[in-house]
Amino acid sequence: MANNIRIAAPKTVRKGEVIELKTLIQHAMESGYRVDKRGEPIPRKILQKFECFYDDTLIFEAEFHRGVAANPFLTFYTRAENSGILKFRYTEETGEIFEDSVEITVK
């Protein structure tokens, strides 16, 4: 399964407005408890961390652990002060990083 990040964020907002941000990643998680056809353990592969940056400033972060859903869905809020880029970054425990971004315009 390809990793796919979905982001829901307003494109245009008023200065000072509190906006809701939503993100979901489709990720091929493995708990490390399953075995393959030969009976060998399938290596664990889980998301470890999520970060959201607003113009390179960290505004939200979360740590994930073994019990997290395979395709975690997050909702959080921030105050829109200026036009810029919102970058959404997921880090897998293997070190692989999955990123996507959206631009918002503040009027």
N, C-alpha and C positions, 0 to 999 in steps of 0.2 A: 504494500500500500504506500502510495506517495504521501509525503507530508504536505499538508495543505492547511494554511492558516486563513481563517475567516475573521474579518474585522467589521464591526458595526460602530461607526462614529459619524457624527454630523459633519457635513462638508462646510457649512457656513454657520457661525454662531455670533452672538453679541459679546462684546468685551465684558468680562466678569461673570459670564454665565457658567453655571455648573453643568457639565455635560456628562452623559453616561457613555461609557466605553464598554464594548463587549468583544470577546475574542474566543475562538474555538480552534483547536488544532486537531487534525486527523493524524494520528501518530501510531505506527505499528509497535505498540508496547509489548514487552515480554516480561513476565514476573520473575522468571528464573526457576519456576516450579514445574514447568511443563517439560516433556521429553519429546524427541523426534521419533521417526519411524524405527530407528536403530536402538532406541532406548537411551540415547545420549541426552543430557540436559541441554535445553535451548538456553543460551546465555541471556542473562537479564539485560533488558534495555528499557529504561524508564526515563521519563522527563524528570529533571532534577530542579529546574529553576525557570521562573518566568520573570521578565522585566519589561517595563514600559517606559520609554523615554519621550519627553516632550522637548524638542529642540536640544537634544543631548543631555537633558537634565532628568535623572531618574525620578519618576513620579509614583511608581507602584512596583512592588516586587512580591513574589510568592515562592516558597519552597515546596516542592512536591516530594512525596514519599511513596513507598511501595503500594499503598492502598489507593492511590489516585486513579480515577477513571482513565481508560485508554485514550479517550478524546476529551481532555478537560475543557470545560467552559467556564470562563471568568467574566464577571461584571464588576466594574469599579467606576469611580467618578473623579473628575478633576475640574478645576476652574480654568476656563479659557481666557488667557490674558493677552496673547498675541498670536498672529498667524504663524504656522509652522508645521513641522513634521512630527507625527506620533509614530515611534518605532516600537514594534512588538517583537520581543526576542525570547525564544524558548531554548533552553540548553539541556541536552541529553547527558546522562551520566558518562557516556562515552566521550564527551567533549564536543560532539557535533552540535552546531547551532543552526536554528531555523529562524529566519527573520522575515518580516513584512512591514510595510509602513503605509500610512495614509497622511494626506495633507489636509489641514483645516484652515479656513479663512475666518479671521476675526474682524467684524465690522463695528 
